[in-house]
Amino acid sequence: MYLAVMFFFTILGISLMAIGQQWSVITKRDREAELAFRGFRIQEAIARYAADYEVFKASRATRYPLTLEALTKKPRRYLPVVYKDPITGEDFELITVGKEIRGVRSRSLEKPLDRVTFKGAPTYHAFKFEASDRTPCRMSALNSPMFTPCPPTSIQRSPQSTKNSKASNKEGPA
């Protein structure tokens, strides 16, 4: 009887240990997904804030925000709240140029499980959610002066496709 109880608790301990390891991987993946969501939201909010500089330049001294709280204030809210880093539970580390915030990154030095989203970064800290310096182009249906025109796009043809189109023009219509 005593041996059966010892065997039962040994099996129970081993199975709980396996479940615990799986559970820690699941929670880490959830926190990674939340980190990507929050980081990309902040990155996009900073980019939109910078893109709107021409519109709000009378009320703003800088193109990029000086604090993340500036992204949550009216007249235009770029973020609903200032997010915390889900990996550490603390504030994100700010990426600044001068005093202007250009992006954020995690303070965690853990290795990410998701190699696709974090593109081979050795740690969460190495991956930056940073807004680009270039202003995105915006097309306006009303042709208002408050838009940034997009540069014209040109289709690059390969030499092979050019030869094929000349050959088909020589043959004429069928």
KAGIJO-V811573 format. One record per backbone hydrogen bond with DSSP energy under -1.0 kcal/mol. NH is the residue of the N-H (numbers start at 0). CO is the residue of the C=O. Records with the same first field share a line. If there is no record, write none. Layout:
# KAGIJO-V811573
NH->CO  CO
This chain:
# KAGIJO-V811573
4->0
5->1
6->2
7->3
8->4
9->5
10->6
11->7
12->8
13->9
14->10
15->11
16->12
17->13
18->14
19->15
20->16
21->17
22->18
23->19
24->20
25->21
26->22
27->23
28->24
29->25
30->26
31->27
32->28
33->29
34->30
35->31
36->32
37->33
38->34
39->35
40->36
41->37
42->38
43->39
44->40
45->41
46->42
47->43
48->44
49->45
50->46
51->47
52->49
55->51
58->55
70->67
71->68
77->70
78->70
84->89
88->84
92->104
94->102
96->99
99->96
100->64
101->94
102->94
103->128
104->92
117->113
120->117
123->109
124->107
126->123
128->103
130->101
137->147
161->157
162->158
163->159
164->160
165->161
166->162
167->163
168->164
169->165
170->166
